[in-house]
C-alpha cells in the first residue's frame, strides 16, 4: 500500500521506517499465527504516512486502516494517538507506527 521504502528513497524522501513482528503480539500467539510483520514508511520531514506493508494472518482485514490513513494524509502523530483495541492483531499496526519513532511498547 502506497510507497515502498526503496521507492520513497528513490523519490528523494528521507524516511522513518517502523517494523513490528507478529511474534510480539499476544493475539497472534494465541491464534497460533506468530509469523508475519507490519512495516510502516513515513516522510521524516512531515510525518506523513507514505506506505505500509503487512504479511501475516488476517492482514486483509486490517490494511484498510492504513489505506484510509494514506488517503487522508495522516501523520505519525495522529496514528500514534489512535486507539487500537486490545487484544487484537491490529495492535501490530500501532506498534509499527510507534517503532518508526523509537517508541514500540511490546518488542
Residue, then its C-alpha position, 0 to 999 in steps of 0.5 A: x500500500x502506497x510507497x515502498x521504502x526503496x521507492x520513497x528513497x528513490x523519490x528523494x524522501x528521507x524516511x522513518x521506517x517502523x517494523x513490528x513482528x507478529x511474534x510480539x503480539x499476544x493475539x497472534x500467539x494465541x491464534x497460533x499465527x506468530x509469523x508475519x510483520x507490519x512495516x510502516x514508511x513515513x516522510x521524516x520531514x512531515x510525518x506523513x504516512x507514505x506506505x505500509x506493508x503487512x504479511x501475516x494472518x488476517x492482514x486483509x482485514x486490517x490494511x484498510x486502516x492504513x489505506x484510509x490513513x494514506x488517503x487522508x494524509x495522516x501523520x505519525x502523530x495522529x496514528x500514534x494517538x489512535x486507539x487500537x483495541x486490545x487484544x487484537x492483531x491490529x495492535x501490530x499496526x500501532x506498534x509499527x507506527x510507534x517503532x518508526x519513532x523509537x517508541x514500540x511498547x511490546x518488542 
